[in-house]
Amino acid sequence: MKCTHKQKRWLCGLFTVVFVLMGIRIPIRAQEPSVSAQSAVVIEAQTGKILYEKNADEQRPMASTTKIMTALLALEQPGLDESFVVDEAAIQVEGTSMGLKAGDTVTLRALACGMLMASGNDAANAAAVRIAGDIASFAQKMNERAKQIGMEQTHFVTPSGLDAEGHYSTAYDMAMLAREAIHNEDFLAICSQTKVTAEYGNPPYKRTLSNHNRLLSLYEGAIGVKTGFTKKAGRCLVSAAQRNGVTLICVTLKAPDDWDDHCALFDYGFSKVTTQQREEVFSSTMLPVAGGEREEVRIVPAQKAVFPEIEGQAYTLTYELHVPKFLYAPVQKDDIIGTVVYYADGKEMASYEILVDEDCGVAPQVPQNEHKGFFLGLWETIRGFFKKS
């Protein structure tokens, strides 16, 4: 006799109760959450792999999450702490503000704080004019940087995110932007705080700016990134969170219940990812030493590399070693001599410093008539290394 759907559900529930009473643990597969957002995506930050998506490539206005790009460009400029007077016309803009007035002296760092904390449209415009001379020229820089990141479905028109014809992005592109932005130490240091102190004014004085991102206090491990809202775009939110060595990035566009959406999406995303050391990747090698008491020394990464393992998704892990062909004696243990860069399916995912793992002093001097000469000795050292390889 065949069971009806209702009977199957009843039997399933009965067996679950029996297993629980017997102390048997039943693996529960996480189900995709239902979200209010019109567009949404969750990615694992190191690999960029998608864990969840809903209309992730649909072009939409993204409101003040635009300021992620504006703040990133500002923080990538030289002279972050150089003072200058804001452009009076630039700060005459509607919407949210960090409180800039004509004649105020600021720095690009203070403007980045104003963008990421108070979501200041005045801060975004002031930074744009300072960097590029005018809004249109700065928008061009935004689009150039977007192409470098791989934001293929994005076009910027305003530095603030106020609605404008031709100003749009996608949930996926904004996730890739956030992935790039949180690699910038200055950016992450600002967006991960609930409050920061910035100095500006005429004359400048210290002010406390509060972050609009409630997720920093709502979700354990949240580290940013940016809120946004206009009537046309609706509620927009780009966020990042860390747990057990895993960093996830979540984006929702036009989401009436964005805080709950992100909490649910993070819970789902973290259930799909674990971390693991991979034995087949770089751990150590030997490097020749010119003029040393030994021919070569061992070099190692500054820290053990841990890589994400994503349920149902495999990727090819490769690396490139960026170190000199040889070292000059003397060298000391823990000297930094280069980097190792790891790639997931050909896309850069992480980099670590390379250290010397042992001391190597200068070779003792030999009598002049037995001295082979520096270049001959160097050549034999290098040749010996490649013979061993």
C-alpha positions in Angstrom: 0.0 0.0 0.0 1.4 3.4 -0.9 1.6 6.1 1.7 0.1 9.5 1.1 2.3 12.6 1.4 0.6 13.4 4.7 1.3 9.9 6.0 5.0 10.1 4.9 5.4 13.3 6.8 3.8 11.7 9.9 6.1 8.6 9.7 9.2 10.8 9.2 8.3 12.7 12.3 7.8 9.5 14.3 11.1 8.1 13.2 12.8 11.4 14.2 11.4 11.2 17.7 12.5 7.5 18.0 16.0 8.4 16.9 16.3 11.3 19.3 15.1 9.0 22.2 17.7 6.5 21.2 20.5 9.1 21.2 21.1 8.9 17.5 22.1 12.2 15.8 20.4 12.9 12.5 22.3 15.2 10.1 20.2 18.1 9.1 20.7 19.7 5.8 20.4 23.5 5.9 17.6 24.8 3.8 17.8 28.0 1.7 16.2 30.8 3.7 13.3 32.8 2.3 14.3 36.4 1.9 12.4 39.7 1.3 15.0 41.1 -1.0 14.4 41.4 -4.8 18.0 40.6 -5.4 20.4 38.8 -3.0 23.7 36.9 -3.0 26.1 35.4 -0.4 29.7 34.7 -1.4 32.7 33.1 0.4 35.2 36.0 0.5 38.5 34.1 -0.2 37.4 32.2 -3.3 34.5 34.4 -4.4 32.3 31.3 -4.7 28.5 31.8 -4.6 26.7 30.1 -1.7 23.3 31.6 -2.3 21.7 33.8 -5.0 18.4 35.3 -5.9 18.3 37.5 -9.1 22.0 38.2 -8.3 22.8 39.5 -11.8 19.7 41.7 -12.1 20.7 45.4 -12.5 19.2 47.7 -9.9 20.0 51.1 -8.3 22.1 50.5 -5.2 21.7 53.8 -3.2 24.4 54.6 -0.7 26.2 51.3 -1.0 27.8 53.2 -3.9 29.9 54.8 -1.2 31.9 51.6 -0.8 33.5 52.4 -4.1 33.9 56.1 -3.4 35.4 55.5 0.1 37.7 52.8 -1.4 39.1 55.1 -4.0 39.6 57.8 -1.4 41.5 55.5 0.9 43.7 54.3 -2.0 45.0 57.9 -2.6 48.4 59.1 -1.4 48.3 61.7 1.4 45.3 60.4 3.3 45.9 62.7 6.2 46.8 65.9 4.2 44.4 68.7 5.1 42.5 70.7 2.5 39.4 72.9 2.3 36.3 71.3 0.9 34.9 72.5 -2.4 31.9 74.7 -1.5 29.7 73.7 -4.5 30.4 69.9 -4.0 29.0 69.8 -0.5 25.7 71.4 -1.5 23.9 68.1 -1.9 20.6 66.7 -0.7 20.3 63.7 1.7 22.4 62.3 4.5 25.4 64.4 5.6 28.4 64.4 7.8 27.8 68.1 8.4 30.4 69.7 6.2 30.1 73.5 5.7 31.8 76.0 3.4 35.4 76.6 4.5 35.7 73.4 6.4 39.1 71.7 6.5 39.1 68.0 6.1 41.3 65.0 5.1 40.4 62.1 2.7 40.5 59.8 5.7 37.9 61.9 7.5 35.7 62.0 4.4 35.9 58.2 4.2 34.8 58.0 7.8 31.9 60.4 6.9 30.9 58.2 4.0 31.0 54.8 5.8 29.6 56.0 9.1 27.2 58.9 8.5 26.7 58.0 4.8 27.5 61.6 4.0 26.6 62.6 0.5 28.6 65.8 1.2 31.6 63.6 2.0 31.3 61.6 -1.2 31.1 64.7 -3.4 33.9 66.5 -1.5 36.2 63.4 -2.0 35.2 63.1 -5.7 36.2 66.7 -6.4 39.4 66.5 -4.4 40.5 63.4 -6.3 39.3 64.0 -9.8 38.5 67.7 -10.1 34.8 67.2 -10.8 32.0 64.6 -10.3 32.0 63.4 -13.9 35.7 62.7 -13.9 35.5 60.9 -10.6 32.6 58.7 -12.0 34.9 57.7 -14.8 37.5 56.6 -12.2 34.8 54.6 -10.4 33.9 52.8 -13.6 37.6 52.1 -14.4 38.1 50.6 -10.9 34.9 48.6 -11.3 36.3 46.9 -14.5 39.5 46.1 -12.6 37.5 44.3 -9.9 35.4 42.5 -12.5 32.1 44.3 -11.9 30.7 43.6 -15.4 27.1 44.7 -14.8 27.8 48.0 -13.1 27.8 51.6 -14.1 28.5 54.5 -11.7 27.2 58.1 -12.3 27.2 59.6 -8.8 29.8 59.2 -6.0 27.0 59.3 -3.3 24.5 56.8 -4.7 21.7 59.3 -5.2 19.4 58.1 -8.0 20.5 59.0 -11.5 19.9 57.7 -15.0 22.4 55.0 -15.8 23.5 54.5 -12.2 23.1 50.8 -11.4 24.8 47.6 -10.2 23.9 44.0 -9.3 24.0 42.1 -6.0 26.8 40.0 -7.3 28.9 42.9 -8.5 28.4 44.7 -5.1 29.6 41.6 -3.3 32.8 41.6 -5.5 33.3 45.3 -4.6 32.9 44.5 -0.9 35.4 41.7 -1.3 37.9 44.1 -2.7 37.2 46.8 -0.2 37.7 44.8 3.0 41.2 43.8 1.8 42.0 47.5 2.3 43.1 47.8 5.9 42.0 51.4 6.3 38.6 50.6 4.8 38.0 47.6 7.1 39.2 49.5 10.2 36.5 52.1 9.6 33.5 50.1 8.4 33.8 47.5 11.2 33.4 50.1 14.0 30.1 51.3 15.5 31.6 54.7 16.1 34.8 56.5 15.0 36.4 59.9 15.7 37.1 62.2 12.9 38.5 65.7 12.9 37.2 68.4 10.5 35.7 71.9 10.6 36.7 75.5 10.5 38.9 75.2 12.5 39.0 71.4 12.7 37.8 69.7 15.9 37.2 66.1 16.8 33.7 64.7 16.2 32.2 61.2 16.9 30.4 59.6 13.9 28.0 56.7 14.4 27.6 53.8 12.0 24.2 53.3 10.4 24.9 49.6 10.1 22.8 47.9 12.8 24.1 44.5 11.8 27.3 45.2 13.6 25.4 44.8 16.9 22.7 42.4 15.7 24.9 39.6 14.2 28.0 38.1 16.0 31.0 38.4 13.8 29.7 41.2 11.6 32.5 43.4 10.3 30.7 45.9 8.0 30.1 47.1 5.3 27.5 49.7 4.2 23.8 50.5 4.2 21.8 52.4 1.6 18.3 53.7 0.8 16.5 55.8 -1.7 12.8 55.6 -2.6 13.7 54.1 -6.0 16.3 51.7 -4.8 14.6 50.7 -1.6 16.6 49.3 1.4 20.0 48.1 0.3 22.6 46.5 2.5 26.1 45.1 1.9 27.6 43.2 4.8 30.4 40.9 5.8 30.8 38.6 8.7 33.5 36.2 10.0 33.3 32.9 11.9 35.9 30.2 12.5 38.3 31.6 9.9 35.6 32.0 7.3 34.6 35.4 5.9 31.2 35.7 4.1 29.8 38.7 2.1 26.1 39.2 1.8 24.2 41.7 -0.4 20.5 42.5 -0.6 18.9 45.0 -2.9 15.4 46.4 -2.4 14.9 44.4 0.8 12.1 45.5 3.1 13.5 43.2 5.9 17.2 43.5 5.2 18.5 42.9 8.8 16.7 39.6 9.1 17.5 38.7 5.6 21.2 39.0 6.3 21.1 37.2 9.6 19.3 34.3 7.9 21.6 34.3 4.9 24.8 34.3 7.0 23.5 31.4 9.1 22.8 29.5 5.9 26.2 30.4 4.4 28.3 29.5 7.4 26.5 26.1 7.5 28.0 25.4 4.0 31.7 26.3 4.6 34.4 24.8 6.7 38.2 25.5 6.7 41.0 23.0 6.1 44.7 23.0 5.6 45.7 21.6 2.2 48.9 19.5 2.1 49.5 19.8 -1.6 50.1 23.5 -1.5 53.3 25.4 -0.7 54.8 24.7 2.7 58.6 25.2 2.3 61.5 25.1 -0.1 65.2 25.8 -0.3 66.8 29.0 -1.7 70.5 29.5 -2.6 72.6 31.8 -0.5 75.6 33.7 -2.1 78.6 34.0 0.1 77.0 32.0 2.9 78.4 29.4 5.3 75.9 27.0 3.7 74.7 26.8 0.1 71.0 27.2 0.8 68.4 28.0 3.5 64.8 26.9 4.0 62.1 29.4 3.4 58.5 29.1 4.7 55.2 31.0 4.7 54.8 33.4 7.7 51.6 31.5 8.7 49.9 28.3 7.9 47.4 28.8 5.1 43.9 27.6 5.8 41.5 27.3 2.9 37.7 27.2 2.7 35.9 23.9 1.9 32.5 24.6 0.4 29.8 22.0 0.4 29.1 20.8 -3.1 31.8 23.0 -4.7 35.3 22.1 -5.7 38.0 24.4 -6.9 41.6 24.1 -8.1 44.1 25.6 -5.7 47.4 26.9 -7.1 50.1 29.3 -6.0 52.9 31.6 -7.2 56.1 32.2 -5.2 57.5 35.7 -5.4 61.0 35.5 -4.0 64.5 36.4 -5.3 66.5 33.8 -7.1 69.1 33.8 -4.4 69.9 35.6 -1.1 73.1 37.3 0.0 74.7 36.2 3.3 74.2 36.9 6.1 70.5 36.1 6.5 68.6 35.6 9.7 65.7 33.5 10.7 62.3 35.3 10.2 63.7 37.7 7.6 60.9 38.6 5.2 62.1 37.9 1.7 58.9 37.7 -0.5 55.3 36.5 -0.7 53.3 33.5 -1.8 50.0 34.2 -3.6 47.3 31.5 -3.7 44.7 31.3 -6.5 41.3 29.5 -6.6 40.5 28.5 -10.2 43.0 31.1 -11.4 41.6 34.0 -9.3 43.7 35.5 -6.5 42.3 34.5 -3.1 45.1 35.1 -0.5 48.7 36.0 0.0 51.2 35.5 2.8 54.7 36.7 3.5 57.6 34.3 3.0 60.2 34.1 5.8 63.7 32.6 6.1 63.5 29.6 8.4 67.1 29.5 9.6 70.2 31.6 10.1 73.0 31.6 7.6 76.2 33.5 8.3 78.9 34.7 5.9 81.3 32.0 4.7 84.8 32.2 6.3 87.5 34.0 4.2 89.9 31.8 2.2 93.5 32.6 1.4 93.9 34.9 -1.6 95.5 32.3 -3.8 92.7 29.8 -3.2 89.9 32.4 -3.6 87.8 31.6 -6.7 86.3 35.0 -7.0 82.8 36.2 -6.0 81.0 35.6 -9.3 82.5 32.1 -9.8 81.5 31.1 -6.3 78.0 32.5 -6.9 77.7 30.6 -10.2 78.7 27.3 -8.5 76.2 27.9 -5.7 73.3 28.5 -8.2 74.4 25.6 -10.4 74.6 23.2 -7.4 71.0 24.3 -6.4 69.6 23.5 -9.8 71.4 20.2 -10.1 69.7 19.2 -6.8 66.3 20.4 -8.1 
